[in-house]
């Protein structure tokens, strides 16, 4: 059966030549960053990779077609059209059948990237196990998708508002390998250190690429998570996070309502600074992902 994926000529050429390619999600553009700055941010993400000689592959659904690499007009549509939906891995087939236009989450983008043969994916932070999940069973699809998706994901850990110890336990159970990038502590997105120790670290892109090559030789089908912390000088004030968590507890907010409440409170408490920090976190992860993709391409010719 013919693949339903539509890979852009730029990305196709890079993959065929064995060059470095980094996949990017698009839900951060459609739903994660405020308009109208989200379009400029998306262009900045792609430009940061091209400046390093790496091909960006922003992933989205356009009128039901899974696109690997977007044209400028498609990128603008994802950023500006308020009817764009958020597409997770479970939604891809439905969105295709309904000819929907959607921004892809980590789960959807990583799954589509792997199908396209892209080895490295950069994002901001993963989803994970939510606080109170023992009662709500609220857990991101990112975790289970990465358990069956052979891709290297560079992220700043998971959001500080999640249950990070529980998330790490789930990643271990799901056989998702976690490596700290120049750190032995798992980062917490806005915070450089979640307080959780990691078993493994890598101090160079080449070390990560060597791990990728070894995992490929073994035929590993799960993801490799490279946890890249925000620089301590750029992290948010931990007091703002603590205050937001206390406010949620005081108001009795539970389940799916916790994350949006905390994000809004943190945005208010920091005077919008958290949005700028989000952007810098993503750019930092993109830079690391680009270096890893280059090192991996040097070793393998870019093949997955």
N, C-alpha and C positions, 0 to 999 in steps of 0.2 A: 504494500500500500504506500502511496506517495506521502511523504511527510507533510503535515499541515503547517509546519514552521516556514516562515519566510525570512531568510537570512539576507541582510543587505549586501550589496556588492562589495562594500568596503570590508565588512567582516568576513565574507566568503573568501575574498582575496587573501586576507591576513591568515585565515585558518589554512588555506591551501598552501600558502608559502611557509607554514610552520612558524609564523610570527607570533609575538605576544598579544593576547587579547584578554581584556577584563570585562566581565559582565556586570551590569548595573541594574538595580531594580528601578521601577518607576512609580511605585506607590508613595515614595518619599516626595516625588514631584507633584503628584496629583492630590495627595492627602496629608503629607507630612510637613511641608513647608508652606508658609502663607503666601498668597498671591499679592502682588504680581512678582515678588522676588524669586518665586520658585523657578520661573523660566530661566532667569539669569543664572541661578544656582545650577540648573541642569546643564546649561552650556558650559559653566565653569568646571563641572565634574568631567565632562568629555574632553575639554581643552587641557585639563591637567594631565590626562593620560596621553593625549596626542603629543604634548610637549615633551614627553619622555620616550616617544617612539612606540607607544602602545596603542592598539586599536580599541576604542570603547565600543561596547555592545549594550546599549540601553535596551531593556526588554519591556514590551508592553503588548496589549492586544488592541489592534486598530480595526474597527468594524468586524470583529470576530476572528481576525487573523493574528496568530502569535508572531510578532515581529522581533527579530534578533538584530538590533541596530535600527535606529530611527532616523528618518529624514528630518531636516530642520522644521518643516511644517508639521510633521507628526509629533515631534517633541513639543512644539508650541501648543498643539491641540491637547496633549496630555496635561500641560501646565495650565491652560486657560479655560478649558471646557468644564463647567461645573457639573455636567451630567456624567462625566467619567466615573466609573465605578471602581471599587477596590477589588482586585482579583487575587484570591489565594489559590493554592494548588487544587483544592477540591472544586473550584469554580471554573477552571479553565475550559472544560468541555461544554459547560452550560453557556459560558460567555461566547464560545465559538458558535454554538448553535443559534444563539440569540443575536449574533453579529454585534455584540457589545464592544464598546471601547473601554479599556480598563487599565489602571495602573497596577503593576504586579508587585505583590509582597515578596518578602524574602523566600517564602516557601515556593511560590509560583515561579519567581525569576530563577532561583537556583535549579529547580527541576527542568525548566526550559533551557537554561544554559547548558546543563549536562547533556540534554538531548541534542543540542547543537554542536557538541564537542568542545565546549569552552571549559577550561580547567580551573579558572580563577574567577571568583565573584567577590565584589566589594560592596559593603553596606554600612549602615551606621551601627545599629545594635540589633541583636537577635531578639525574637520573642522568647518567652520561657514559661516557667511555672508561676502562676499568679499567687499572691498572698491569699491565704485562705482556700487554696485549691483542694485541700482535704475535704471541704464541704461542697465546693462549687464544681470541682473537676475542671477548672479553667486553666487550660494549658495551650500554648501556641502550637499551631500545626508546623511551625518551623522545625521543631525538635524531631518529630516523626519523619518529616520529609527528608531531613538531613541524614536520618538513619539509613536511608535507601538511595541516597544521591551522591555519586562520586564526584564531588567538587570541593575545591579549597575555598573556604569562606573567610574573609578578613573582616572582623568587626571589633567594636570596642566593648566586647562582652555582651551583656544584656542590660536592659534598663535597670537603674537603681531601685525603681519602684516594684520590681518583681522579687520573688523568693529565690535568691541566687543560690544558696546551698541546695535547695530542692532542684533547681534547674541543673546544676552540675551533677547531681545524683542521677537525674533522668538522662542526661547526655551520656553518662557512663553506662547506664543500663542499655541505652540504645546503640552503644558501640560507636559513638561519635568521638573521634580523637580530638583532644584539646591541647593546644600548644600556646604558651605565652610568648609574645614577641618582645624580646628584651625585658621580660618580667617573669617572676615565678609566682605572681599573685594574679588572680582573675580580676579583670577590670569591671567596673559597674557603670559603663557608658559615661555619665556626667562625672563620675569619680574614677580616679586612676586605680584605686584599690578597694575591692569589695571585702577584703579580709579573708578571702578563701585562697588557700594554697593550691598551686598546680603541680602536677607530677613532672611536667616536661616544659622546656623553654627552648627557643631558638633565637639566636642573636643576630642572624644575618638572613637576607632573602635566599642565599644559596643553601643554608641549612634547611629552610622550609622546602625548597625545591628538591633537595635530596630525600626528604621525607616523602614528598609526593611521588618521586620516582620509585621508592621502595614500596609504597602502598600500591602503586599501579602494577608493579611486578607481582605482588601478591593477589591482585585481582580484587582489592577492597572495593566494596560497593557503598560504603558510608562516607560521610563528609569528613574533612579535616577542618577544624575550626582554629583559626589563628587569631588569638585575642590580643589586640593592639590597644594599649591604654592611652587615654587622653593625657597629654603632658600635665603633671601636677599643677603647674602654674596656670593652666587654662581651665582646670576643673571648676565646677560650681561649688559654692559654699555648702558644705554638708549640712549646715544648720537649716538652709532653705528646704532641703529634702526632708529632714527630720520634722520640721514644722508642718509640711504638707501631709506627711504620714500621720502625724498626730491629729490633724484636722479631719482626715478621712475616718480615723478611728472614732473620734468624738461624734461625728455625724452618723456613724453606723453604716458607712458606704461599703458595700461588699461586691464581690464578683466583677462583672464586666464594667461596672460603673467606677471602679477604683482608678483604673489607668487614666481615662479622660479627666477625672476630677484632679488627680495628682499633677498631670501635665499642665492643666490650667492654673492650678495654684502655684506651681513652680515658675510658670511664665510670669504670673502676676508678681510673685515675690522677688523675682530677679529683674523686673522692669523690662522683660523681653530679652534679657541677655541669654537666656537658655536657647533661644532660636539661633543666635549667632554661634553659640558653642556647638549646637547640633551640626551646623554647617562645617565648622572646623574639624569636628570629629570625623565626618564623612570624608572630607578632603584628606585627612591624615590616613584614613584607611585605604583610600584610593591610591595614595602615593605608595604605601607599602605593598598593596596588591599589584601595582604596576611593576615594582621591582621583582616581586616573586614571579610574576608571569614572564618577565624577561629571563630570569635565571632558569626557570623551567623550560622555556623555549630553547635556550642554549643547550640544555641537556637532552632534549627529546625532539626538537624540531617542532614543538608546540602541540604534538599529538596528545590526546587525553590518555 
